[in-house]
Amino acid sequence: MLAPDNKYSSPDDVAIVDEAIASRRSVRAFLPAPVEESMIREILEVAARAPSGTNMQPWRVYVTTGETKQRIADAILNSGVRAEKAVWDEYRYYPDQFFEPYLSRRRKVGFDLYGHLGIQRREVDRMREQHDRNFVFFDAPVGMIFTIDRRLNKGSWIDYGMFLENIMIAARGRGLHTCPQAAFAPYHNQIRPILGITPEEVVVCGIALGYEDTSKPENDLRTERAPLDEWATFLD
């Protein structure tokens, strides 16, 4: 059977979409150049076209800049709670114990990042300093905090992931970069009073948004992806 003609999928259209997806990565150093609020609004509005079971649209976003963003950083960094002692008491992002192939993948990306920064394996203080840069949103001009109603179930979290990905792809289409940051989730107690987050909301993650600082070595990191045949099965 011949495939139907599709006037919306020219080679140029395919290349544009593929490039936006393929060029998305976690940028960990941003320029101070501001992002116009109108552009942030555009990104969020188009991202909200993400699939959502029975159109529940489970996302809530707190967009911070300037003083409010700095207050979040100060509250976390001055809390005395180090990353290794942070309590994931709202939800758990990672398994209690890593196993293969996930353990090796996790270790490799960590070693690769620290390698770009010249941080040796036993330089714990420098590793901690790098991790703490999460909480200043890697100097991005925009820091977003995402929450979900705790009464919703796993399906809504799946929808939420697609919404977050849409934000990152829409940002790439506008020449911006992002870094999704689960690191904020254990610090919900520090974030809640600043943003007025209600008890019904779970802090899912943050996202740093801005223009990439191409002079920083950490932004040279390109993570690897497993070959297709390792994780896809085609059946006829």
N, C-alpha and C positions, 0 to 999 in steps of 0.2 A: 504494500500500500504506500502510495506517495505521501510524504509529509505535507500538511497544509501550508499554503503560503502564509507568511507572517510578516506583515509590513513593519512591525515594530522591532524586529530583531535583525537589523542590518549588521554587517561585520563591525562597523564603527560603534554601534550601540553595545554589542557584546564586549568589545575591547574596553569601552569606558567602564562598564559595570565590573568586568573582571579586574581591571586595574584598581578600582576603588576597594574591592575585596582583598586582592593580593597585596596591596600596599598598606593595608591596615596593620599596625603593630603597636606594641606598648612603648611609647616614647617616654623617656625618663629625664628629660631636660627640655625646658621650654623657654622661649623668648618672652620678655615682659610685654611685648606688643599686645594691646587690648583686642578683644573680640567684641564686635558690636552686638548689643543685645538683640537687635533685629535678626542677626544671623543665628544666634543661639535659639531664638524662638522658631525660626524656620526649621532648624535641625530637629528640634523636639516635636514640632508639628508633623513633619514628614515621618519621623521615627514612630509616631503613634499609630501609623498604618500597619504596624506589626500584627500578625495573627493573634487573636485573643479568643479563647473559648467562650462561647455565648456573648461575645463582645463585652466582657467584664472590665477589660482594660485595667489591670491590677497595679499599675505603676503610679508612683508619686515621686516628684523630683523637687529638690531644693537646690536652686542655682545660687552659688555664692561667688562674690568677687570682693576685692578690697578688704575693708575692716572685718567683715563677717568671716571671710575665708581665713584671715589671720587669727581670729579668735578661736576658730576650730583647731588650727595648728597649735596655738599656745595652750589650749586646754588639754590636748593630748600629750604634747611634749613636756608639759609641766605637771602632768598627773602622777609621775613617779612610777607608772605602770610600764615596764619594758615590754617589748614585742614578745619576747620569749615567755613572759608571764601573763600575757593578755588572755582573758577568759572568753572563749567562744560560747557564751551562755544563751544566745538567741538561736543560732543555727550553726552547724558545722560544715565548713567548706571542704575540708580535706578528711580523708579516712584517719582513723585512730592510729593505724600503722600502715605505712606505704608498702607496696609489693610491686613486683614486676608485671608489665614493663614500665609502670608509672614511676617507680622509684628512680630508675636510671634516667628517665626523661627529666624528672624534677632536678636531680643532681646536675645534669649536664647544663641545663639553662642557668642554674645558679653559678656553676663554675665558669661558664662562658661570660656571664655578665661581670662577675668579679675580675675575670681575666682582662676584659676590656678596660676596667677601671684600675688595673694594676694592684688589686687587693689579693693578698696571699691567703691560703686556707686557714691559717692560724691567727689572722688579724681580725679578731672578733670585734674590737671597737670600731674598726673601719666598716665592717659589715653592718654593724648596728647603725652607724651614722648613715650609711646608704639606705638602709631600710626606713629610717626616720624621715627621709626625704619624701616618702609617701605622704606624710602628714602636712607638708607644705605644697602638696599637689605637684611636686617636682617643679615648683616655681611657675606653673601655668597660671595665666590670669583668671581662669575660670575653674572653679571646683564644684562639682555636682555631687550631692548625696541622694541616694535612692532608697526608698522604703516601700514596704508592702504590708498590707493588713495581715496580722498574724493569724486571723481566722480562715484565711484562704489556704487552699491545698496545693499539692505538688504541681498540678497542671498549670496553675497560675504562675508558678516559678518558671516553668518552661516558657510560657508566654513572655515573661519578664526578660528572659535571656535573649529572645528574639528582638524585643524592644531595645535592649542595650546594644545589641549588634547593629541595629538600624541607626542608632545615634552615631556609632563609630564610623559606619560607612558613609552616612550623610556628611559627617565632618570631613572625611577624605575628599568627597566631591567638591568641597569648598576650600580645599587647600589646607585644612587644619589636621592636626593629629590629636590622639587621645591616649590615655592610659587607664584602663579599668583597674580598680583598686579594692579588692576584698579586705585589705588591711584596715579599713575603717570600721568594719563590722564589730570587732570586739570592744571598740571604744564608744559604743552607743551612749553610755552613761555620760560621757563628756560632751557628746554632740547634741543630745536631746534638748537641754535647756537653751542652748544657743539658737537652735533652729525652731524651737517650739514643736518638736516631734511628739505626737501623742503616744500614750502607753500602748495603743492598739497597733502601732506601726513597728515593724522590724527593720532595722537598718541593713540593707542588702549589700551595698558597696558604695564606692565613690567613683567618679571619673574625672580625671584631669583633662582639660580641653584648652588648646591654644596652638601656637605656631612652633614647630620644632626648632630647637637650637642645634643646628648641624655641626657646630664646632665641638660638641661634647662627645667624648669617646663612647659613653654608654649607649648613644644613639646609633652607633655602628653595628650593634648587635642585631643579627638576623636569626631568629629561631628556626629550627628544622621541623619539618613535618614528616610523619611516617609515610612510607609509600602506600599508594592506594590499595594494592593487593594485600597489605597486612591487615586491613580493617574493613574491606568491602567484599562481599560475596555476591556474585552475579549468578542467578538461577534462570534456566530456560524451561 
